[in-house]
């Protein structure tokens, strides 16, 4: 169906409309200090008060305004350590409330807070990257390339294109008005605000195109799961105007993942990587425990334990292979035949991007196709199927 752009004043339900307007009235802060500490507490409010603050359906503007009781609780804890709260936000899907404080000795502060009975846990504020580069010297900045296929038609030949599957993408904003996305079923929310990055960003557009570009429009590329329902949640931002690199942090990703969980996806695409993060890992655990498959970009600089997301059942790493890079060691890693991908760029353009970030949406799409064909399949069977398809299909 055609997606719709809605303004901040629209009253459409989230499940029926696409939004490119910020859903946070003031936006997430553009930066935090180098000694920022994330403090997570359990939501102290009575059940009735929690329920009254959350509507049964999504609204076009997800209200992240902080309840005064939560503000009072976080301020009390910070004051006891002679600190100030620089930012705070609720995590409804985890029944938690988070806030940021800064200290000259963050390691000691984290140790003290983790021994405070009022605190669920405390951790450092981490940064993450969605890396891709556009230095491949072929088919650069094309406006109307000849129709090309990203992957062979093993599933497509059986008329499987992801119909009925919900794929959540955590990334930058995307150009959902790209001509190759007309008739795609896309919903998009800016959960950071306009204070970071561009309104149409390269990384998110590229990831989205590999999944959702349409087959029957006679132009551009073929997405791998063009009939899937896509929810793009902005938890990253473009580093520079002409860069295809995306940057994220614990705060922005936690807000995006919180919204994505409540959207109830079948697959979630994380074309990013970074250090271990306890708060973000709680989202991954909650999703995989409920049957959601998480696809993340492989990280050549980190092993499967010392990274986000960490290795666990339901998490699959996407590795874009070429002859210059050694094969991955992780049994939960799916290798595609190459990591260069012709995909979409803002302004109706196309480009070839390279990186494991571009492998992830292809793997996410194939998982959606598998789930469409075998709705009762389990994760063990899924991984076996992916390994079987790895050489001939991916």
N, C-alpha and C positions, 0 to 999 in steps of 0.2 A: 504494500500500500504506500501511497505517497506520505512522506513524513512532513510535518508541519513545523514551521518556526513559530515560537510563541514568545511573547514579551513577558516581562516581570509581572505584569498585571493580569496575565491570562489566568483562567480558572480551570484549564483542562486538567484531567487526571494525568499523572506521570505515565501510566501504562498506555495512554492513547496518543501522546503528543511528543514531539521532539523540541528540545529547548537549547538554544545557544546563549542564553542570557545567564549572568551569574546568579547562583542560588544562595550566595552569602552576601548580605547587604553591604558589609564593609570589606570583605575579602580577607583571605589569610595573610598575615604579615609577610612581607617580601623576604625577610631574612631574620635569623636569630643569631645571638652571639655565639662564639666558639665554645663557651662553657654552658650551653643550654642543657637543662635536664628535664626530661619528660616524667611527670608524676601521674600515676594512674591510681584512682580510688574507686571503690564500689559506689554505685549510685545510692546515696543515703535516703532518698525520698520514699515515702509510703507508696505502695502499689497503686492506689487510686490516683495519686498525683502524677505518677509516671504515665499511667494510661491516658489521663486527660491531656497530657502534653504531646501525645503522638496520635495522629489521625489514623484511621483504618486503611486509608489509601494515600498514595503520594499526591501531593499538590505540585503545581508547576514551580512553586518556590518552596524548597525544603527548608523549614525553619530551624536554623541552628542557633537561635538565640538561647542564651544560657539562663536556666532557672535561677532565681535569686538564692534559693537554698543551696544550690550547687556552688554558686559564687561565694557564698558565705563560708562554706566548708573548706574550699580551696584556699581562701584568703586566711582562714584561721591556721591552717597547716603551714602555709608560707610564713606567716608572721611569727610562728613559734620558732622558726629557723632564721628569723631576721632577714627574710627575703620578700620580694615582691612578685606577684603573678604577672607575667608579661602577656600571656595568652591562655585561653581555656576553651574547651569544646567538649560536648557530650559524645559518647559512643553508645548509641542506643542498642545496637545488636549484641553488644557484650555486657550490657548493664553496667557501664562504667562512665567515669568522668575524668578528663585529662586536663592538666595544666602545665605550663612552662614556667620554670624559675631558672635563674642564672646564678652561679656561684664561682668564686675564685678557686675553689677546690671541689670540682664536681665529683671526683671519685669518692671522697669522704662523705659528701652530701648524699650520694646514691646509697652508700653503705648504711648511713644513719636512717634514711627514709625507708629502706628495705627492712629495717628493724622496728619501724613505727607501725603499731597495730592499726592505725587509721589508713595506712597506705597499702594498696594492693601490690604494687611494685614501682620502682623507679629505674630509669635507664637514660643513656645518652640520647641526644637527638641525632639521628643518622641521616646521611644523604645517599641518594641512589641515582643511577644513570640509566637512561635508555639510549644506548649508543647505536648509531648507524652512520655510515658515511656515504657520500655521493660522488666518490672519486673514480667510479668505474667509467672508463672512457668510451662508453657506447650509449647511443640513444638518449642523450642528455636533454632534459627540459623539453620533451616533445609535447606538442599541443594536441595532435591527433595521430598516435601511432596506429599501425595496422593491428587488427585484433589479434592478441596473443594469449596463449593459455599459460597460466602459472604452473599447473600440474596436469598430469595425464588424467584421462576421464574414467578411471576405474569405477568410482562411485557414480560419477555423473552419467555414465552410460546406462546405469540402472535407475536413472531419473531420481537420484538423491542429491539434493542441493542444500540440506540443512533445514528443511521446512519443519517448523514446530520446535526448533532448538533455540535456546537463548544464550547468546555469547556476550559476556560482559568484558569490556576493554577498559583497563586502567591506563591512561596515557595523557598526552596533551590534547587540546582541542583539535578537531578535524574540520576540513572544508566539506560539510555534508551537502553543499550545493554543487559539488562537482558533477559534471554531466554524466559521468560513469556511475553515479550513485542514484540517479533518478529511478524511482520505484523501489529502491532498497528500503527495508523496514528498520529505520535507525532512530534511536532516541539518544540525545546528548545533553549532558549537564555540566556546566562549569562550576565545580565545587571549590574553586580557588578564588575566583573573582578576576576582574580585569587588571588588577595590579601586577600580575605576572604574565609575561610572554605576549604573544600575538593572539588575535581572535581566531585566526586560521593558521594552525601550526603544522610544520612539516611531518614530524614523527608520527603524530596521531593520524594524520591523513594517510600516510603510507601504510600503517598497520591496518587501518580500516579498509583501505582499498584492496588489500590482499585477501580479505575475507568477503567483502560485500559488493565489489564491483559487479555490475550486471552482465549477463551473457547475451541477452537478446536485443541489445540496443544498437548493435552494428558498429560500435566504436570502442576504442581503448582496450582494456584487459578483461580477462575473466576472473572474477573472484572465486575463491575456493568453496565458499558456502553462501551463495548470494541470496538464498531464501531464508536464511536464519534471521531471527530477530536480534538486533544489535543494541546494546546499551553501552554508550561510551561515557565514562565517568572521569572528568578531568582531575587527576591527582598529580600531574606533572606539568611542566611548562618548558617552552622553548628557551634554550640558553641565549642564543643570539638570533638576530633577525634572519640571517641567511644560513643558520646552522640547522642541521637535521638532528642534533643531539637534544635529548630531553633530560631535565633534571627534576628530581622529586625529593621530598624529605618525609620523615616520620609523620609529621602533622598532616600534610596534604594527602599522603597515601592512606592514613587511617580514616580520614573523612571520606575519601572516595570509596574505600573498601567497605566502610559502614553502610554507605548508600547502596553499593553493589550487592551486598548480602541481602538486603531487604528487597531488592529487585528480583531475587530468586533465579539466578542464572543456572544453566547446566554446565557451562564451561566459562572459565575466567582467564583472560589473556593478560599476562604481565611481561611486556617486552622491555624488561628492565632487570637490573641486578644491583646488589650492594651488600653491606655487612649484615650479620645477624641482627634481628630486631624483635625483641620479645613481644611488644605490643602488636606489631604487624603479624607476627607468627600466630597470635591468638585468632586472628581472622582466618588465616589459612587452615588452622586446625578445625575451626567451626565449620568452614565450608566443606572441607574434605570429609569430615565426619557425617555430613548430610548428603554426601554423594556428588558434590561438585568437583569437577576435574580442574586443576590449576595448571596452566602451562606457563612456564617462565623461560626467559632467554638464558642460554648457557653462559656461564662466566668462566673464562679461561684462567682468571687470576685467583679464583677461590674454589675450594673443594665443596662437596655437596653438603657439608655440615656447617662450615663457617661462611654462610651466605644467607641472604633472604631471596626467595623462601628456601628453607632447609629441606633436605630430603625427607620425605614421608610418603606413605601410601596416598595416592591421589594427586601427587605433584609430579609433573613430567617436565623435563628440561629439553628445550629445542636447540639443536646444534646445527648451524649452517656449515656444511663441510666444504672444504676445497683441498687441493693436493698439498698445500703448504702448511696445513694445520694437522696436528696429530689427532687421532681418533679419541673421542671421550671415553672415560673409564666407567662412567656411571650406568648401571643397568637400567635406570629409569630415564635415560637420555635417548631421544629420538633424533636420528641424523637424517637431514634432508640432503639431496644430491648437490646442492650449491647454496651459498648464502647471498648471492646477488639476485635481486628481484626488481623487475620492472613494475612499478606501482604508481599510485596517484600522488599528486602534489597540489597544494593550494592554487586557486586561480584557474582550475580546469586543466592543469598541466600534468605531465608524467615525468618520471625519472627512474633511473636505476639506483637503488640503494643497497648497501651491503652490510651485513652484520647478523649476529645471532638474533637480534631483535626482529629481523625480518623473517627468520625461520619460525618464530613462535606463532604468528597468526596463521601460518599454513598448517602447523600441527594442530592448533586450536580448531581450525576448520575441519580437518580430517576427523577429529574427535566428534565434532557435531554431526558429521555425515555418518559416522559409525553409530552414534546414539540414535540417529534417525532410522537407520536400518535395523538396529538391534536394541530396541527400547528397554529390554529387560537384561541387557548385558551388564556385567560387573567390571570393576577396574582391572582385575587380573586378566580377564578375557580381552579387555580393551588394550592393555599393554602388549599382550601376545599378538593381537591383530596388528598393532602399530609396528612391532618388530618384524612381522611377516611382510608388511607392506613397505618397510623401510627401503629395501633395495630396489624393488620394481616400481614402486609408486611414488614415494617421497623423494 
